[in-house]
């Protein structure tokens, strides 16, 4: 008989720690990739909202031109978001009219498409912000 182990004790189990690691590591990786991707998307969304607000402020001023509005939006956005952005502006005609500025940027420009292997792709999706103000 073995003096180190009582006869009724079960033999030690090996390999459970590596099996748990193999099962949980992919889940942890997906969570970390999602956290990184959504952080970039939320940051970019904040920039786009601020750009549409800035553009609407400029558009609400008397004598504002479309080029002035687009330039103020470009000054607010990061260079990576400016490449494929689209801007729609309704300047209104007279004082008291509603001015509308819509800024949209493809999500693929704002963040790398990291979650496509698990079924969440950014292809064809856009970050959009619309701001309306009264013309002065």
C-alpha positions as MATLAB code, in Angstrom:
seq = 'XXXXXXXXXXXXXXXXXXXXXXXXXXXXXXXXXXXXXXXXXXXXXXXXXXXXXXXXXXXXXXXXXXXXXXXXXXXXXXXXXXXXXXXXXXXXXXXXXXXXXXXXXXXXXXXXXXXXXXXXXXXXXXXXXXXXXXXX';
ca = [
       0.000    0.000    0.000;
       0.980    3.545   -0.611;
       1.759    5.372    2.636;
       1.145    8.831    1.170;
      -2.454    8.280    0.143;
      -5.255    6.620    2.073;
      -6.888    3.776    0.136;
     -10.310    5.494    0.007;
      -9.038    8.761   -1.572;
      -9.742    9.335   -5.247;
      -6.820    9.796   -7.614;
      -6.024   13.459   -8.402;
      -7.727   14.799  -11.521;
      -5.500   16.520  -14.033;
      -6.225   18.733  -17.002;
      -9.300   20.541  -15.673;
      -7.563   23.889  -15.475;
      -6.394   23.723  -19.079;
      -9.871   22.614  -20.196;
     -11.488   25.568  -18.392;
      -8.964   27.910  -19.985;
      -9.647   26.460  -23.439;
     -13.394   26.992  -22.971;
     -13.297   30.487  -21.485;
     -10.455   32.085  -23.473;
     -12.449   32.463  -26.735;
     -15.361   34.013  -24.850;
     -13.034   36.440  -23.102;
     -11.426   37.312  -26.449;
     -14.803   38.056  -28.047;
     -15.809   40.230  -25.099;
     -12.552   42.194  -25.325;
     -12.910   42.687  -29.099;
     -16.512   43.826  -28.625;
     -15.458   46.251  -25.908;
     -12.767   47.730  -28.150;
     -15.069   47.991  -31.175;
     -18.004   49.520  -29.318;
     -15.722   51.995  -27.536;
     -14.490   53.262  -30.906;
     -18.065   53.419  -32.229;
     -19.340   55.387  -29.223;
     -16.409   57.800  -29.452;
     -17.045   58.303  -33.181;
     -20.754   58.775  -32.578;
     -19.978   61.552  -30.106;
     -17.782   63.270  -32.682;
     -20.497   62.985  -35.338;
     -23.166   64.404  -33.013;
     -20.882   67.311  -32.136;
     -20.111   67.883  -35.835;
     -23.810   68.051  -36.732;
     -24.451   70.490  -33.870;
     -21.555   72.684  -34.961;
     -22.774   72.590  -38.551;
     -26.314   73.516  -37.483;
     -25.001   76.458  -35.425;
     -23.129   77.771  -38.455;
     -26.115   77.117  -40.753;
     -28.454   79.048  -38.455;
     -26.406   82.243  -38.801;
     -27.466   84.859  -41.373;
     -25.539   84.606  -44.638;
     -24.331   81.049  -44.022;
     -23.283   79.096  -47.085;
     -23.137   75.343  -47.619;
     -19.332   75.487  -47.853;
     -19.146   77.163  -44.426;
     -21.283   74.440  -42.880;
     -19.217   71.644  -44.443;
     -15.974   73.264  -43.344;
     -17.167   73.559  -39.731;
     -18.147   69.887  -39.812;
     -14.730   68.899  -41.212;
     -13.011   70.947  -38.500;
     -14.896   68.997  -35.834;
     -14.519   65.465  -37.218;
     -11.378   63.358  -37.015;
      -9.548   62.910  -40.351;
     -10.457   59.217  -40.544;
     -14.169   60.026  -40.371;
     -13.986   62.764  -43.026;
     -13.071   60.417  -45.884;
     -16.511   58.987  -46.598;
     -18.775   61.306  -44.648;
     -21.921   62.646  -46.241;
     -23.602   65.893  -45.270;
     -27.164   66.975  -46.034;
     -28.062   70.569  -45.214;
     -31.388   72.407  -45.402;
     -30.530   76.068  -44.837;
     -34.068   77.462  -44.889;
     -34.893   80.712  -46.611;
     -35.715   83.304  -43.987;
     -35.373   84.032  -40.303;
     -37.351   81.614  -38.138;
     -37.144   78.722  -40.620;
     -35.867   75.361  -39.416;
     -32.277   74.589  -40.390;
     -31.410   70.898  -40.613;
     -27.949   69.340  -40.781;
     -27.498   65.572  -41.196;
     -24.030   64.017  -40.947;
     -23.526   60.327  -41.692;
     -20.377   58.217  -41.701;
     -20.072   54.481  -42.427;
     -19.347   52.471  -39.278;
     -16.499   50.729  -41.080;
     -14.663   54.083  -41.171;
     -15.144   54.557  -37.432;
     -13.993   51.154  -36.214;
     -12.342   48.004  -37.550;
     -14.841   45.241  -38.254;
     -13.654   42.874  -35.514;
     -16.827   40.931  -34.760;
     -17.716   39.673  -38.250;
     -16.626   36.099  -37.349;
     -19.396   35.920  -34.723;
     -22.085   37.392  -36.987;
     -21.983   41.106  -36.175;
     -20.656   43.017  -39.149;
     -20.382   46.773  -39.606;
     -20.677   46.540  -43.392;
     -23.535   48.643  -44.729;
     -24.253   50.353  -41.393;
     -23.865   54.056  -40.715;
     -23.535   56.430  -37.808;
     -26.025   59.240  -38.400;
     -26.768   62.438  -36.511;
     -29.320   65.104  -37.362;
     -29.554   68.503  -35.700;
     -32.307   71.071  -36.240;
     -32.188   74.715  -35.209;
     -34.092   77.887  -36.012;
     -32.454   80.262  -38.423;
     -31.581   83.655  -36.952;
];
